[in-house]
Amino acid sequence: MLISDRYSSIQKNPKFQKLVKRKNTFSWFLTAIILIVYFAFILIIAFYPKFLGIPVAEGMVTTIGIPMGLFIIIFSIILTGVYVRRVNGEFDKLTREIIEESLK
């Protein structure tokens, strides 16, 4: 079997099409979540900057903006971990199945 034929058979495989659709949907979903969180923070900076200047507790120098910024960073790391876990589990399993089927 030629390599181009193998690629063609993989692309026609319903499991491959399912994999591509699920992976794209999941990627765009996580992208939308982080963009919403990030742009919400930017909009707060633009339209309600005094809110971010409110101290976390009375007498503290740290304002609400610092924990919110840290939350966005940590949230991004968590979403990356969620993506990697799903890709390494569910999506890699489907990929192996597709490759095994194409070798037959």
C-alpha angles and dihedrals in degrees: 000000000000119000092242090053090051091050090049092050091049092051091050092049110111090219090057092050089048090049093051092047095047094045093048092046092049093046093050091046092055091043091053091050095052093043091052091050093045096046091045087058091048091049090051089051091049101043107021107029092149089062090062089050094061111114116247090231134002112281094015124123094210113095131206090259093069097057090042091054091047089049091056091051094047091043090054091052091049092050089050089053091049090051094048092047093052094044093048091047118031101016096044090051091054090046092054091049091051093049092048091051092049091053092058 
